[in-house]
Amino acid sequence: MSEVLNDLTVFVRKKLENSPSCHDWEHTKRVLKNALIISETLINDKIKVDMKVVKAGALLHDIARPEELTSDSKICHAQLGAELVPGILEHLQISDISHTAVAQCVRAHRFRNRGQKPKTIEEKIIFDADKLDSLGAIGVARAIHFSGRIGSVLHNKLEVAVNSEPYSREDSAYREFLIKLRYIPDKMLTSPGRTIAAERYLFMEIFFKKMNEEFYGISALV
């Protein structure tokens, strides 16, 4: 990375170092790695990608997570993060990157956003890179970690899981898979993102089938 992006890396790492591990600095590093993999594939396919925007967008995509957490999710980290981006880039004297383009990557990356769908290739890359970190072995680990953090059960059956409330005792990692994660591959916006997501989804499907088998003596997703 350039010296400028190194300064941004230091800034983001300091901001997120005390965040819960589902959305901490390590998560941001993985999203950056995913974004670089997707971008490289697209560039090899002759698709033009602004790599400075991609790198800055990946680094800043969760910059407002601490504020969202302390507000009990009343603040949308994607919206606030997008509003903070220009000031951060100006503070770090980063002038050779489009502040607007980076802000839009941050604003459009959130899975639950309404009316903020990614439009540019850079926005789509950041969206996909972030979603990939919810899938595969990392996705399973993050889902179990979160369920443990809120005090939910380790595992439950399909009927119980899908009919329970978020942040409840029954809000297991399996519920997160059933309600949200298994639908992510169909929402990916880039070709390499879809390919990687499909592979990671298969691992999760096998994992939860095995969980059901070991818990209840059944192998189907029930």
C-alpha positions as CSV (number, residue, x, y, z in Angstrom):
1,M,0.0,0.0,0.0
2,S,1.0,3.6,-0.5
3,E,2.2,5.7,2.4
4,V,-1.2,7.5,2.3
5,L,-3.1,4.3,2.7
6,N,-0.7,3.2,5.4
7,D,-1.8,6.3,7.4
8,L,-5.4,5.3,6.8
9,T,-4.7,1.8,8.0
10,V,-3.2,3.0,11.2
11,F,-6.2,5.3,11.8
12,V,-8.8,2.6,11.2
13,R,-6.9,0.0,13.3
14,K,-6.8,2.4,16.2
15,K,-10.5,3.1,15.9
16,L,-11.6,-0.5,15.8
17,E,-9.1,-2.2,18.0
18,N,-11.5,-2.5,21.0
19,S,-14.6,-3.4,18.9
20,P,-16.2,-6.8,19.4
21,S,-14.4,-9.4,17.2
22,C,-17.3,-9.9,14.7
23,H,-16.6,-6.3,13.5
24,D,-13.1,-5.5,14.7
25,W,-9.9,-4.7,12.9
26,E,-9.3,-8.3,12.0
27,H,-12.7,-8.3,10.2
28,T,-11.7,-5.2,8.3
29,K,-8.4,-6.8,7.2
30,R,-10.3,-9.9,5.9
31,V,-12.7,-7.7,4.0
32,L,-9.8,-5.8,2.5
33,K,-8.2,-9.1,1.4
34,N,-11.5,-10.3,-0.1
35,A,-11.8,-7.0,-2.0
36,L,-8.3,-7.4,-3.4
37,I,-9.1,-10.9,-4.6
38,I,-12.3,-9.9,-6.2
39,S,-10.7,-6.8,-7.8
40,E,-7.8,-8.8,-9.2
41,T,-10.1,-11.3,-10.9
42,L,-12.2,-8.5,-12.4
43,I,-9.1,-6.7,-13.7
44,N,-7.9,-9.9,-15.3
45,D,-11.2,-10.0,-17.0
46,K,-10.5,-6.5,-18.4
47,I,-12.9,-4.7,-16.1
48,K,-11.7,-1.3,-14.9
49,V,-11.5,-0.9,-11.2
50,D,-10.3,2.1,-9.1
51,M,-8.1,0.3,-6.6
52,K,-7.5,3.3,-4.5
53,V,-11.3,3.6,-3.9
54,V,-11.6,-0.1,-3.3
55,K,-8.8,-0.1,-0.7
56,A,-10.0,3.0,1.1
57,G,-13.6,1.7,1.0
58,A,-12.7,-1.6,2.4
59,L,-10.6,0.0,5.2
60,L,-13.4,2.4,6.1
61,H,-16.5,0.3,5.6
62,D,-17.0,-0.4,9.4
63,I,-15.5,2.8,10.7
64,A,-18.7,3.8,12.5
65,R,-19.4,0.4,14.1
66,P,-18.4,1.6,17.6
67,E,-21.0,4.4,17.4
68,E,-23.7,1.9,16.2
69,L,-22.9,-0.4,19.1
70,T,-23.0,2.3,21.8
71,S,-26.3,3.5,20.4
72,D,-27.9,0.0,20.6
73,S,-28.2,0.1,16.8
74,K,-30.1,3.3,16.7
75,I,-27.3,4.7,14.5
76,C,-26.7,3.0,11.2
77,H,-23.0,2.5,10.9
78,A,-23.1,2.6,7.1
79,Q,-24.8,5.9,6.9
80,L,-22.8,7.5,9.7
81,G,-19.6,6.0,8.3
82,A,-20.3,7.5,4.9
83,E,-20.8,10.9,6.5
84,L,-17.5,10.6,8.4
85,V,-15.4,9.6,5.4
86,P,-14.7,13.0,3.9
87,G,-13.6,14.4,7.2
88,I,-11.3,11.4,7.8
89,L,-9.7,11.6,4.4
90,E,-9.2,15.4,4.7
91,H,-7.7,15.0,8.2
92,L,-5.2,12.5,6.8
93,Q,-4.6,14.8,3.8
94,I,-5.6,12.1,1.3
95,S,-6.5,14.1,-1.8
96,D,-5.8,11.7,-4.6
97,I,-8.9,9.5,-4.0
98,S,-12.5,10.5,-4.6
99,H,-14.0,11.1,-1.2
100,T,-17.5,10.8,-2.7
101,A,-16.7,7.4,-4.2
102,V,-15.3,6.1,-1.0
103,A,-18.2,7.4,1.0
104,Q,-20.7,5.7,-1.4
105,C,-18.8,2.4,-0.9
106,V,-19.3,2.7,2.8
107,R,-22.9,3.8,2.5
108,A,-23.9,1.0,0.2
109,H,-22.1,-2.0,1.8
110,R,-24.7,-2.8,4.4
111,F,-26.8,-6.0,3.8
112,R,-30.0,-4.5,5.3
113,N,-29.8,-1.1,3.6
114,R,-32.9,0.1,1.8
115,G,-32.5,2.3,-1.2
116,Q,-28.7,2.2,-1.0
117,K,-27.9,-0.5,-3.4
118,P,-24.3,-0.6,-4.7
119,K,-24.1,0.9,-8.2
120,T,-20.5,1.3,-9.2
121,I,-18.1,-1.7,-9.6
122,E,-16.1,-0.4,-6.5
123,E,-19.3,-0.4,-4.4
124,K,-20.2,-3.9,-5.6
125,I,-16.7,-5.1,-4.7
126,I,-16.9,-3.8,-1.1
127,F,-20.4,-5.2,-0.7
128,D,-19.3,-8.6,-1.8
129,A,-16.1,-8.6,0.1
130,D,-17.9,-7.8,3.3
131,K,-20.6,-10.5,2.8
132,L,-18.0,-13.1,2.1
133,D,-16.7,-12.7,5.7
134,S,-20.1,-14.0,6.8
135,L,-19.8,-17.2,4.9
136,G,-17.6,-20.4,5.1
137,A,-15.6,-21.4,8.2
138,I,-15.2,-17.7,9.2
139,G,-18.9,-17.2,8.9
140,V,-19.7,-20.2,11.2
141,A,-17.1,-19.0,13.7
142,R,-18.5,-15.4,13.7
143,A,-22.1,-16.7,14.0
144,I,-21.2,-18.9,17.0
145,H,-19.2,-16.2,18.6
146,F,-22.1,-13.7,18.3
147,S,-24.6,-16.2,19.7
148,G,-22.3,-16.9,22.6
149,R,-21.9,-13.1,23.2
150,I,-25.6,-12.6,23.6
151,G,-26.1,-15.8,25.6
152,S,-28.1,-17.9,23.2
153,V,-28.1,-21.7,22.9
154,L,-25.4,-23.5,21.1
155,H,-27.8,-25.2,18.6
156,N,-31.5,-25.8,18.1
157,K,-33.9,-27.3,15.6
158,L,-35.2,-25.6,12.5
159,E,-38.7,-24.9,13.7
160,V,-37.5,-23.4,17.0
161,A,-34.8,-21.4,15.3
162,V,-36.8,-19.8,12.6
163,N,-39.7,-18.9,14.9
164,S,-37.5,-17.2,17.5
165,E,-36.7,-13.5,17.9
166,P,-33.3,-11.9,17.3
167,Y,-31.2,-11.5,20.5
168,S,-33.3,-14.1,22.2
169,R,-32.2,-17.3,24.0
170,E,-32.9,-19.2,20.8
171,D,-31.0,-16.8,18.5
172,S,-28.4,-19.5,17.7
173,A,-25.8,-19.5,14.9
174,Y,-28.1,-22.0,13.1
175,R,-30.9,-19.3,13.2
176,E,-28.5,-16.8,11.7
177,F,-27.7,-19.3,8.9
178,L,-31.4,-20.1,8.3
179,I,-32.7,-16.5,8.4
180,K,-29.9,-14.7,6.7
181,L,-26.6,-16.4,5.8
182,R,-27.9,-19.0,3.4
183,Y,-29.4,-16.3,1.2
184,I,-26.3,-14.3,0.8
185,P,-24.8,-16.2,-2.2
186,D,-27.9,-15.2,-4.3
187,K,-27.3,-11.5,-3.4
188,M,-23.7,-11.3,-4.5
189,L,-23.0,-8.6,-7.1
190,T,-19.8,-9.7,-8.8
191,S,-18.9,-12.8,-10.7
192,P,-15.9,-13.7,-8.5
193,G,-17.9,-12.9,-5.4
194,R,-20.6,-15.3,-6.5
195,T,-18.1,-18.1,-7.1
196,I,-16.4,-17.7,-3.7
197,A,-19.8,-17.4,-1.9
198,A,-21.1,-20.6,-3.5
199,E,-18.0,-22.5,-2.3
200,R,-18.2,-21.1,1.2
201,Y,-22.0,-21.7,1.4
202,L,-21.4,-25.4,0.7
203,F,-19.1,-25.7,3.7
204,M,-21.8,-24.1,6.0
205,E,-24.5,-26.4,4.7
206,I,-22.3,-29.4,5.5
207,F,-21.4,-28.0,8.9
208,F,-25.0,-27.5,10.0
209,K,-26.1,-30.8,8.7
210,K,-23.3,-32.4,10.8
211,M,-24.4,-30.3,13.8
212,N,-28.0,-31.6,13.4
213,E,-26.7,-35.2,13.1
214,E,-24.6,-34.9,16.2
215,F,-27.2,-33.1,18.3
216,Y,-30.3,-35.0,17.2
217,G,-29.3,-38.0,15.1
218,I,-30.6,-36.5,11.9
219,S,-28.7,-35.2,8.9
220,A,-31.3,-33.0,7.1
221,L,-31.7,-29.3,7.8
222,V,-34.5,-29.9,10.3
